[in-house]
Amino acid sequence: MKQFDFTKALLLIFLMLFTACNKDAPVPVEPYTGNGYIKGNLGLDYLNYTEPLLFHDGDSSSHYYNPNINGGLLMFMRGGKYPDERIMTLIINGIDLDKLPIPTVINSSQTQGSRLQGALMLRDFTTPDNITIGGPEDSYNFEGQTHKDITIRITSKANDIIAGSFEGKIKSGSGLEMAVTEGEFRIKIVRKE
């Protein structure tokens, strides 16, 4: 009669349990609902903008990708709800969305020859008529660019839902600066040709 080796059996059971539990579970994809968002801390305010801008012709020009403009243009615009009359805009130029590796970081460390660049803008529709947007008296509207002030990260582009983050600082024409932290975006784009 053969003798049963209890130690080997126990080792085999532990090995099977360990390998079965060591597999990575698939990461669930958050379903896309609503209008998407651009949000984050800008200065002392936490802004969570979800309202797309609808233009006179009902066009979805507030969230699109067009490969034929500026070497590839990706643009998102979202606004606040009344009484907040500001809009936040993220623009990325020189982007080939179909060949873009994920993740991609767009910031000042890129070479001068790189066409990939971006900007973050906060525009205020309550700017008085006598103030030129971006002019030396403008303390209402702010902008930052990836070649000096802002870092934009694209972390997903699955199913044309573009997600990522941004941080840095934005400036007004009058020289005011606003820190940008914990910025995030997730918007389904429309492809235009």
Secondary structure by P-SEA (a helix, b strand, c coil): cccccaaaaaaaaaaaaaaaacccccccccccccccccccccccccccccbbbbcccccccccccccccccbbbbbbbbbcccccbbbbbbbccccccccccccccccccccccccccbbbbbbcccccccccccccccccccccccccbbbbbccccccccccccccccccccbbbbbbcbbbbbbbbbbcc
